[in-house]
């Protein structure tokens, strides 16, 4: 009997714009990506003649997605507790599933292909996708993508990503040293790496900050706790109220991905003006809302930090002008220590925030 030499040739095909080691600039809304594992077998005899070839069905493949947590232009500090393990990718799959299959475990069909899909939830940085056959004689395929979340803008006949800029270049706000963001540091270890935004958003924030300070009876400045990471994407640990401030904390709170350089987290100005719910606090909050709504054309977010809609209950707070009518605001944000404000001219982004 002749000795058979079995050579297994595998390839991974990527649908649409994803290729090996791509840099993927993703417009709003986020897109999903489809991957196919193609198993194809060629068998030669001792004379080098092909005696069998074709796709291999019924081969079990697992999809493993790994994010590089040190990528994306920032690092993470642990403080007193380790930050949660991230799962930045959500596998998606159109039904039906075959027996034994899951979102991340598929079996090749008659065509030798196993199809997988995933979409990002806001992670900015390098992501590695592994397609791993359960039969160890088949090769593992490894592909990388660099995910960044930027709005694309015209650049002559092409499109380029809009760079996010640091808030320090704009506006009258409290010192950034007041609350160093130790959970998001830049690449040289300095905290406070989460106040970047699109230029239109920062221009509107500049207006809010300057006019609030100018009109405030005490000349108090607003405090921006977070906007977005410098490389885009959302935050994985929002500021939690502490005993004396709105932003020092020891507890991790996961924030939904609705801050792509257009949503600004402000400390509630009532905290510096008598407290939330007090007469002077309500007056400070009313001034903040009027400057934000009427001047900058921004608004409070329609969603909580976990992505669920805010309650629609409203309350009255004083208007800025003495003797003027009160204004109606959402009670949820009036009572929150951190107020999420959306400043964007893009209707697609505004609808999602």
C-alpha beads as a LAMMPS data file, in Angstrom:
LAMMPS data file: protein, C-alpha beads

353 atoms
352 bonds

1 atom types
1 bond types

-500.0 500.0 xlo xhi
-500.0 500.0 ylo yhi
-500.0 500.0 zlo zhi

Masses

1 110.0

Atoms # bond

1 1 1 0.000 0.000 0.000
2 1 1 1.292 3.375 -0.890
3 1 1 2.020 5.822 1.893
4 1 1 -0.274 8.821 1.877
5 1 1 1.065 12.212 2.785
6 1 1 -1.792 14.364 4.144
7 1 1 -1.313 18.080 3.854
8 1 1 -3.999 20.270 5.313
9 1 1 -4.436 23.719 3.839
10 1 1 -6.614 26.185 5.739
11 1 1 -7.526 29.765 5.036
12 1 1 -9.503 32.417 6.873
13 1 1 -11.613 34.782 4.811
14 1 1 -12.888 38.101 6.097
15 1 1 -16.103 39.610 4.852
16 1 1 -16.262 43.308 3.916
17 1 1 -13.408 45.537 5.080
18 1 1 -11.678 43.368 7.680
19 1 1 -8.356 41.797 6.720
20 1 1 -5.285 40.521 8.502
21 1 1 -3.878 43.162 10.862
22 1 1 -6.314 45.879 9.776
23 1 1 -6.748 49.326 11.202
24 1 1 -10.517 49.663 11.285
25 1 1 -11.934 53.172 11.507
26 1 1 -15.575 52.669 12.337
27 1 1 -18.251 55.216 11.705
28 1 1 -21.370 55.553 13.814
29 1 1 -23.253 53.342 14.341
30 1 1 -20.899 50.515 15.210
31 1 1 -20.715 47.743 12.652
32 1 1 -20.413 44.022 13.150
33 1 1 -17.823 41.858 11.420
34 1 1 -18.215 38.411 9.910
35 1 1 -15.457 35.807 9.818
36 1 1 -15.351 32.429 8.022
37 1 1 -13.085 29.521 8.837
38 1 1 -12.550 27.507 5.632
39 1 1 -11.266 23.933 6.031
40 1 1 -9.937 22.381 2.824
41 1 1 -8.009 19.103 2.529
42 1 1 -5.588 17.961 -0.169
43 1 1 -4.162 14.406 -0.070
44 1 1 -1.188 13.367 -2.251
45 1 1 0.177 9.938 -2.992
46 1 1 3.884 9.055 -2.921
47 1 1 4.244 10.206 -6.528
48 1 1 2.910 13.656 -5.727
49 1 1 -0.419 13.114 -7.435
50 1 1 -3.574 14.511 -5.846
51 1 1 -5.882 11.629 -5.010
52 1 1 -8.371 13.469 -2.804
53 1 1 -9.320 17.067 -2.312
54 1 1 -12.227 19.139 -1.139
55 1 1 -13.796 20.943 1.778
56 1 1 -13.904 19.270 5.164
57 1 1 -17.347 19.175 6.841
58 1 1 -18.183 18.598 10.499
59 1 1 -14.997 20.173 11.885
60 1 1 -15.658 21.953 15.188
61 1 1 -14.195 25.469 15.504
62 1 1 -14.157 27.808 18.510
63 1 1 -13.908 31.591 18.310
64 1 1 -11.867 33.305 21.022
65 1 1 -11.633 37.113 21.178
66 1 1 -8.905 38.725 23.274
67 1 1 -8.497 42.459 23.862
68 1 1 -5.087 43.945 24.607
69 1 1 -5.943 45.957 27.699
70 1 1 -2.759 48.017 27.475
71 1 1 -3.536 49.210 23.945
72 1 1 -5.675 52.106 22.806
73 1 1 -3.368 54.880 24.012
74 1 1 -3.922 54.335 27.708
75 1 1 -3.136 52.012 30.585
76 1 1 -5.139 51.065 33.663
77 1 1 -4.344 51.499 37.340
78 1 1 -5.768 49.088 39.878
79 1 1 -5.952 51.345 42.948
80 1 1 -7.103 49.239 45.862
81 1 1 -8.988 46.683 43.821
82 1 1 -8.413 45.004 40.483
83 1 1 -10.578 46.277 37.676
84 1 1 -13.121 43.845 36.214
85 1 1 -12.178 41.500 33.442
86 1 1 -13.367 43.030 30.213
87 1 1 -15.430 41.271 27.601
88 1 1 -15.296 43.993 24.975
89 1 1 -16.698 41.938 22.116
90 1 1 -20.181 40.556 21.843
91 1 1 -20.617 37.565 19.574
92 1 1 -23.656 37.763 17.334
93 1 1 -25.101 35.049 15.167
94 1 1 -28.208 34.751 13.045
95 1 1 -30.276 31.704 14.009
96 1 1 -30.772 28.847 13.708
97 1 1 -27.968 27.117 15.563
98 1 1 -27.232 23.502 14.801
99 1 1 -27.125 20.907 17.621
100 1 1 -24.076 21.490 19.792
101 1 1 -23.355 24.922 18.341
102 1 1 -23.113 28.132 20.359
103 1 1 -22.364 31.761 19.476
104 1 1 -18.648 30.987 19.617
105 1 1 -18.580 27.265 18.706
106 1 1 -19.516 26.316 15.161
107 1 1 -19.194 23.258 12.943
108 1 1 -18.082 23.465 9.327
109 1 1 -20.822 22.709 6.846
110 1 1 -20.685 20.780 3.599
111 1 1 -18.770 23.673 2.053
112 1 1 -16.055 23.397 4.733
113 1 1 -16.898 26.787 6.217
114 1 1 -17.787 27.775 9.764
115 1 1 -19.198 31.289 10.074
116 1 1 -18.755 33.579 13.062
117 1 1 -19.693 37.170 13.794
118 1 1 -18.811 39.667 16.488
119 1 1 -19.269 43.337 17.147
120 1 1 -17.425 45.675 19.468
121 1 1 -19.064 47.338 22.459
122 1 1 -16.753 50.331 22.543
123 1 1 -13.304 48.931 23.221
124 1 1 -10.580 51.092 21.697
125 1 1 -7.351 49.275 21.007
126 1 1 -5.907 46.070 19.633
127 1 1 -8.093 42.987 19.500
128 1 1 -6.982 39.480 18.546
129 1 1 -9.456 37.000 17.083
130 1 1 -8.560 33.314 17.278
131 1 1 -10.406 30.578 15.389
132 1 1 -9.357 27.376 17.100
133 1 1 -10.243 23.905 15.741
134 1 1 -11.007 21.308 18.378
135 1 1 -9.026 18.822 16.287
136 1 1 -5.473 19.848 17.220
137 1 1 -4.058 18.620 13.897
138 1 1 -5.595 21.705 12.276
139 1 1 -3.941 25.094 12.508
140 1 1 -5.158 27.940 14.720
141 1 1 -5.870 31.136 12.772
142 1 1 -5.000 34.403 14.485
143 1 1 -6.010 37.821 13.207
144 1 1 -5.695 41.284 14.677
145 1 1 -7.730 44.463 14.417
146 1 1 -7.051 47.920 15.794
147 1 1 -10.423 49.381 16.702
148 1 1 -10.798 53.121 17.026
149 1 1 -14.043 55.012 17.263
150 1 1 -13.862 58.299 15.407
151 1 1 -16.221 60.260 13.254
152 1 1 -15.004 60.342 9.645
153 1 1 -14.807 63.740 7.965
154 1 1 -14.106 64.799 4.344
155 1 1 -10.489 65.319 3.362
156 1 1 -10.534 66.334 -0.291
157 1 1 -11.652 63.284 -2.236
158 1 1 -11.071 60.926 0.711
159 1 1 -12.239 60.584 4.301
160 1 1 -10.126 60.740 7.419
161 1 1 -10.927 60.199 11.090
162 1 1 -11.630 63.267 13.165
163 1 1 -9.008 63.507 15.888
164 1 1 -10.170 63.773 19.471
165 1 1 -8.612 66.687 21.343
166 1 1 -7.900 67.102 25.039
167 1 1 -10.291 69.265 27.051
168 1 1 -7.394 71.150 28.665
169 1 1 -7.208 73.308 25.553
170 1 1 -10.706 74.659 26.110
171 1 1 -12.688 76.515 28.701
172 1 1 -12.909 77.537 32.321
173 1 1 -13.142 74.415 34.446
174 1 1 -11.860 73.321 37.798
175 1 1 -8.288 72.098 37.940
176 1 1 -7.808 68.671 36.420
177 1 1 -5.726 67.758 39.462
178 1 1 -8.889 67.910 41.542
179 1 1 -9.758 64.421 40.464
180 1 1 -6.971 62.493 38.798
181 1 1 -8.492 59.584 36.911
182 1 1 -6.234 56.866 38.216
183 1 1 -8.110 54.148 36.341
184 1 1 -7.192 55.588 32.950
185 1 1 -3.630 56.794 32.553
186 1 1 -1.751 57.916 29.491
187 1 1 1.144 55.910 28.134
188 1 1 3.641 57.547 30.540
189 1 1 1.503 56.842 33.597
190 1 1 -0.143 60.234 34.187
191 1 1 -3.794 60.068 35.276
192 1 1 -6.544 62.093 33.682
193 1 1 -6.628 60.588 30.202
194 1 1 -10.413 60.633 29.725
195 1 1 -11.253 64.215 28.796
196 1 1 -10.910 64.052 25.028
197 1 1 -13.671 64.899 22.575
198 1 1 -14.497 65.958 19.071
199 1 1 -13.712 69.581 18.368
200 1 1 -17.375 70.643 17.939
201 1 1 -18.203 69.067 21.297
202 1 1 -15.331 70.805 23.050
203 1 1 -16.246 74.162 21.512
204 1 1 -19.758 73.793 22.927
205 1 1 -18.328 72.726 26.276
206 1 1 -16.079 75.787 26.233
207 1 1 -19.167 77.971 25.874
208 1 1 -20.928 76.224 28.776
209 1 1 -17.918 76.464 31.055
210 1 1 -17.163 80.132 30.419
211 1 1 -20.708 81.451 30.621
212 1 1 -21.628 79.429 33.688
213 1 1 -18.623 80.841 35.549
214 1 1 -19.416 84.364 34.331
215 1 1 -23.093 84.202 35.346
216 1 1 -22.671 82.265 38.588
217 1 1 -23.230 84.529 41.627
218 1 1 -20.185 82.969 43.297
219 1 1 -18.038 82.756 40.162
220 1 1 -17.854 78.989 40.623
221 1 1 -16.385 76.925 37.788
222 1 1 -17.872 73.708 36.500
223 1 1 -16.027 70.438 36.872
224 1 1 -15.709 67.957 33.985
225 1 1 -14.974 64.479 35.277
226 1 1 -14.898 62.586 31.963
227 1 1 -15.561 62.842 28.263
228 1 1 -13.838 60.011 26.385
229 1 1 -10.524 58.274 26.000
230 1 1 -8.074 59.924 23.657
231 1 1 -8.279 57.026 21.220
232 1 1 -12.061 56.910 21.222
233 1 1 -14.347 54.357 22.793
234 1 1 -16.155 54.406 26.090
235 1 1 -15.037 54.116 29.709
236 1 1 -14.934 50.907 31.679
237 1 1 -15.093 52.462 35.144
238 1 1 -17.225 55.533 35.802
239 1 1 -16.688 57.865 38.749
240 1 1 -18.620 56.804 41.808
241 1 1 -19.737 59.246 44.528
242 1 1 -17.536 59.200 47.603
243 1 1 -17.911 60.556 51.108
244 1 1 -16.675 64.066 50.351
245 1 1 -16.629 64.429 46.565
246 1 1 -18.453 63.155 43.526
247 1 1 -15.546 61.327 42.006
248 1 1 -13.158 59.635 44.431
249 1 1 -14.234 56.073 44.925
250 1 1 -13.133 52.510 45.526
251 1 1 -15.908 50.810 43.600
252 1 1 -15.924 49.894 39.937
253 1 1 -19.012 50.960 38.014
254 1 1 -19.286 49.883 34.403
255 1 1 -20.421 52.647 32.068
256 1 1 -22.431 51.963 28.950
257 1 1 -20.743 52.869 25.699
258 1 1 -22.446 56.153 24.914
259 1 1 -19.487 58.524 25.196
260 1 1 -17.562 58.659 21.950
261 1 1 -16.125 62.103 22.401
262 1 1 -19.551 63.778 22.395
263 1 1 -20.870 63.102 25.907
264 1 1 -19.507 65.106 28.812
265 1 1 -19.778 64.038 32.441
266 1 1 -20.108 67.099 34.674
267 1 1 -20.083 67.150 38.425
268 1 1 -23.520 68.387 39.447
269 1 1 -22.944 72.119 40.144
270 1 1 -25.386 71.897 43.064
271 1 1 -22.676 70.112 45.066
272 1 1 -20.696 73.357 45.263
273 1 1 -23.764 75.490 45.948
274 1 1 -25.520 74.183 49.018
275 1 1 -26.099 70.609 47.926
276 1 1 -28.404 68.671 45.644
277 1 1 -32.054 69.532 46.291
278 1 1 -31.326 72.689 48.306
279 1 1 -32.651 76.057 47.164
280 1 1 -29.199 77.345 46.232
281 1 1 -28.273 74.003 44.700
282 1 1 -31.382 74.011 42.536
283 1 1 -30.577 77.573 41.440
284 1 1 -27.065 76.527 40.407
285 1 1 -28.445 73.529 38.545
286 1 1 -31.032 75.715 36.811
287 1 1 -28.322 78.089 35.623
288 1 1 -26.292 75.148 34.344
289 1 1 -29.257 73.764 32.382
290 1 1 -30.148 77.119 30.871
291 1 1 -26.593 77.823 29.721
292 1 1 -26.279 74.274 28.373
293 1 1 -29.655 74.126 26.599
294 1 1 -30.130 77.683 25.387
295 1 1 -26.541 78.687 24.799
296 1 1 -24.693 75.610 23.601
297 1 1 -27.726 73.655 22.347
298 1 1 -26.636 70.615 24.337
299 1 1 -28.876 68.432 26.484
300 1 1 -28.743 65.886 29.252
301 1 1 -28.386 62.298 28.089
302 1 1 -31.467 60.174 27.448
303 1 1 -29.763 57.173 29.021
304 1 1 -28.342 56.088 32.352
305 1 1 -24.774 54.879 32.642
306 1 1 -25.897 51.287 32.128
307 1 1 -27.529 52.218 28.830
308 1 1 -31.130 52.044 30.048
309 1 1 -33.443 55.044 29.514
310 1 1 -33.627 57.617 32.285
311 1 1 -36.951 58.033 34.118
312 1 1 -38.999 60.853 32.624
313 1 1 -40.123 62.360 35.960
314 1 1 -39.587 66.126 36.012
315 1 1 -39.142 68.803 38.688
316 1 1 -38.985 72.604 38.687
317 1 1 -35.834 74.550 39.460
318 1 1 -35.376 78.338 39.458
319 1 1 -34.536 80.089 36.226
320 1 1 -31.441 82.246 36.140
321 1 1 -33.126 85.588 35.648
322 1 1 -34.623 86.992 38.903
323 1 1 -38.395 86.902 38.793
324 1 1 -38.370 84.721 35.695
325 1 1 -40.377 81.525 35.405
326 1 1 -38.958 78.255 36.741
327 1 1 -37.657 75.702 34.288
328 1 1 -38.587 72.043 34.017
329 1 1 -35.749 69.504 34.266
330 1 1 -35.442 65.752 34.546
331 1 1 -35.437 64.757 38.199
332 1 1 -32.989 61.913 37.528
333 1 1 -30.187 64.247 36.460
334 1 1 -31.113 66.971 38.974
335 1 1 -30.461 64.421 41.725
336 1 1 -27.388 62.750 40.187
337 1 1 -23.885 63.665 41.436
338 1 1 -22.570 63.285 37.866
339 1 1 -24.673 64.736 35.039
340 1 1 -24.120 63.333 31.543
341 1 1 -24.467 65.990 28.838
342 1 1 -24.538 65.319 25.083
343 1 1 -23.072 67.971 22.771
344 1 1 -23.098 66.979 19.108
345 1 1 -24.411 68.259 15.794
346 1 1 -24.538 64.743 14.337
347 1 1 -28.156 63.471 14.395
348 1 1 -27.025 59.830 14.201
349 1 1 -24.879 60.166 17.310
350 1 1 -27.419 62.312 19.097
351 1 1 -30.137 59.712 18.591
352 1 1 -27.960 57.049 20.222
353 1 1 -27.116 59.179 23.267

Bonds

1 1 1 2
2 1 2 3
3 1 3 4
4 1 4 5
5 1 5 6
6 1 6 7
7 1 7 8
8 1 8 9
9 1 9 10
10 1 10 11
11 1 11 12
12 1 12 13
13 1 13 14
14 1 14 15
15 1 15 16
16 1 16 17
17 1 17 18
18 1 18 19
19 1 19 20
20 1 20 21
21 1 21 22
22 1 22 23
23 1 23 24
24 1 24 25
25 1 25 26
26 1 26 27
27 1 27 28
28 1 28 29
29 1 29 30
30 1 30 31
31 1 31 32
32 1 32 33
33 1 33 34
34 1 34 35
35 1 35 36
36 1 36 37
37 1 37 38
38 1 38 39
39 1 39 40
40 1 40 41
41 1 41 42
42 1 42 43
43 1 43 44
44 1 44 45
45 1 45 46
46 1 46 47
47 1 47 48
48 1 48 49
49 1 49 50
50 1 50 51
51 1 51 52
52 1 52 53
53 1 53 54
54 1 54 55
55 1 55 56
56 1 56 57
57 1 57 58
58 1 58 59
59 1 59 60
60 1 60 61
61 1 61 62
62 1 62 63
63 1 63 64
64 1 64 65
65 1 65 66
66 1 66 67
67 1 67 68
68 1 68 69
69 1 69 70
70 1 70 71
71 1 71 72
72 1 72 73
73 1 73 74
74 1 74 75
75 1 75 76
76 1 76 77
77 1 77 78
78 1 78 79
79 1 79 80
80 1 80 81
81 1 81 82
82 1 82 83
83 1 83 84
84 1 84 85
85 1 85 86
86 1 86 87
87 1 87 88
88 1 88 89
89 1 89 90
90 1 90 91
91 1 91 92
92 1 92 93
93 1 93 94
94 1 94 95
95 1 95 96
96 1 96 97
97 1 97 98
98 1 98 99
99 1 99 100
100 1 100 101
101 1 101 102
102 1 102 103
103 1 103 104
104 1 104 105
105 1 105 106
106 1 106 107
107 1 107 108
108 1 108 109
109 1 109 110
110 1 110 111
111 1 111 112
112 1 112 113
113 1 113 114
114 1 114 115
115 1 115 116
116 1 116 117
117 1 117 118
118 1 118 119
119 1 119 120
120 1 120 121
121 1 121 122
122 1 122 123
123 1 123 124
124 1 124 125
125 1 125 126
126 1 126 127
127 1 127 128
128 1 128 129
129 1 129 130
130 1 130 131
131 1 131 132
132 1 132 133
133 1 133 134
134 1 134 135
135 1 135 136
136 1 136 137
137 1 137 138
138 1 138 139
139 1 139 140
140 1 140 141
141 1 141 142
142 1 142 143
143 1 143 144
144 1 144 145
145 1 145 146
146 1 146 147
147 1 147 148
148 1 148 149
149 1 149 150
150 1 150 151
151 1 151 152
152 1 152 153
153 1 153 154
154 1 154 155
155 1 155 156
156 1 156 157
157 1 157 158
158 1 158 159
159 1 159 160
160 1 160 161
161 1 161 162
162 1 162 163
163 1 163 164
164 1 164 165
165 1 165 166
166 1 166 167
167 1 167 168
168 1 168 169
169 1 169 170
170 1 170 171
171 1 171 172
172 1 172 173
173 1 173 174
174 1 174 175
175 1 175 176
176 1 176 177
177 1 177 178
178 1 178 179
179 1 179 180
180 1 180 181
181 1 181 182
182 1 182 183
183 1 183 184
184 1 184 185
185 1 185 186
186 1 186 187
187 1 187 188
188 1 188 189
189 1 189 190
190 1 190 191
191 1 191 192
192 1 192 193
193 1 193 194
194 1 194 195
195 1 195 196
196 1 196 197
197 1 197 198
198 1 198 199
199 1 199 200
200 1 200 201
201 1 201 202
202 1 202 203
203 1 203 204
204 1 204 205
205 1 205 206
206 1 206 207
207 1 207 208
208 1 208 209
209 1 209 210
210 1 210 211
211 1 211 212
212 1 212 213
213 1 213 214
214 1 214 215
215 1 215 216
216 1 216 217
217 1 217 218
218 1 218 219
219 1 219 220
220 1 220 221
221 1 221 222
222 1 222 223
223 1 223 224
224 1 224 225
225 1 225 226
226 1 226 227
227 1 227 228
228 1 228 229
229 1 229 230
230 1 230 231
231 1 231 232
232 1 232 233
233 1 233 234
234 1 234 235
235 1 235 236
236 1 236 237
237 1 237 238
238 1 238 239
239 1 239 240
240 1 240 241
241 1 241 242
242 1 242 243
243 1 243 244
244 1 244 245
245 1 245 246
246 1 246 247
247 1 247 248
248 1 248 249
249 1 249 250
250 1 250 251
251 1 251 252
252 1 252 253
253 1 253 254
254 1 254 255
255 1 255 256
256 1 256 257
257 1 257 258
258 1 258 259
259 1 259 260
260 1 260 261
261 1 261 262
262 1 262 263
263 1 263 264
264 1 264 265
265 1 265 266
266 1 266 267
267 1 267 268
268 1 268 269
269 1 269 270
270 1 270 271
271 1 271 272
272 1 272 273
273 1 273 274
274 1 274 275
275 1 275 276
276 1 276 277
277 1 277 278
278 1 278 279
279 1 279 280
280 1 280 281
281 1 281 282
282 1 282 283
283 1 283 284
284 1 284 285
285 1 285 286
286 1 286 287
287 1 287 288
288 1 288 289
289 1 289 290
290 1 290 291
291 1 291 292
292 1 292 293
293 1 293 294
294 1 294 295
295 1 295 296
296 1 296 297
297 1 297 298
298 1 298 299
299 1 299 300
300 1 300 301
301 1 301 302
302 1 302 303
303 1 303 304
304 1 304 305
305 1 305 306
306 1 306 307
307 1 307 308
308 1 308 309
309 1 309 310
310 1 310 311
311 1 311 312
312 1 312 313
313 1 313 314
314 1 314 315
315 1 315 316
316 1 316 317
317 1 317 318
318 1 318 319
319 1 319 320
320 1 320 321
321 1 321 322
322 1 322 323
323 1 323 324
324 1 324 325
325 1 325 326
326 1 326 327
327 1 327 328
328 1 328 329
329 1 329 330
330 1 330 331
331 1 331 332
332 1 332 333
333 1 333 334
334 1 334 335
335 1 335 336
336 1 336 337
337 1 337 338
338 1 338 339
339 1 339 340
340 1 340 341
341 1 341 342
342 1 342 343
343 1 343 344
344 1 344 345
345 1 345 346
346 1 346 347
347 1 347 348
348 1 348 349
349 1 349 350
350 1 350 351
351 1 351 352
352 1 352 353
